[in-house]
Amino acid sequence: MKRFLACALGIGVVIAAPAFASSASDLSACSKAQQDRKFDDGVALCTRALNAGNLTPSDQAFAYARRGQINRTLRKTDDAIADFSEVIRLKPGFAQGYIDRASAHVDKREFDLAFADFDAAVRLEPDSADARLARGYARLNRGLGDLALTDFTAVIRLRPLYGAGYYARAGILRDKGQFDEAIQDYSQALKISPDFVAGWIGRGRTYAASGQLDQANNDYDQVRKIDLKSPDALNNRCYQLAVVGRAEQALADCDKALALRANDAATLDSRGYVHFKLQNYQAAIADYDAAMRIQPKFAVALYGRGVAKLKSGNVAEGNDDIAEALKLDAGIAERMAKLGVAP
């Protein structure tokens, strides 16, 4: 879930690839493994490059950054934080290192540490839209909506042709009940990026919240017309359609995404959510099981499986799953309830 946020942010490590190192092939292979979602291979390749002992400091930073991103994807958050700390040690003036470590702290809900790193990134690069966008989402996650609104407005000022800024601000305006202003921001985001699935869904939800149901359905229908080919984009649309109650349409996208890239934990989690929304609880449990075989500490999938087990009458195992998910992520129940996943 929440794949659309990653697409909206567009944030990633931007350290230049190593110009010269005997382990350059391992670093390149690590990056390729990350791209291909072969995460265990990526960790091994970056680790081998680092252990070779012949990398320049810049190349070391590149390797730690890549490995940190992979570890974060694998939800090995402590390992990711350690890797990003090495990036900062090696390149203390590199704002992205602080952004990446801050984002990992957010994963652990260590907001004080996260905000210290985000603030450091903004001090290093005051004109960085990425730093302010990431900090804004962290503030929103912490319940600091007004401060998040300030960050998102700054993103728009710094990069007026960056659709993610308008999209982020629109969500806050919608939650504040400022529907006309939210629709304007969503419309601007879509003008910049017409194939922005989350933008169409967001505007549709805003139309629905303001009682303009025909416009809402028009936006949801528009989403289905976008020709998506990548498994990530299909997964994103699958999830987004399920959120707004179009689970039957969503299922086709998740199935297609998994046909293109089997055994992807995020997509299996999304399809589990779709089955849950369709009240196909055994199918949901099967997908959540498959997701957690790939990523055992997947709190969203674990919580979803727990609730699906409760709905299926398996109370003891369901409660065990929910308790374990809460240990991994104390805020998971509140966020999942907003998506319609609750005991």
Beta strands, then each sheet from edge to edge (+ up, - down):
end
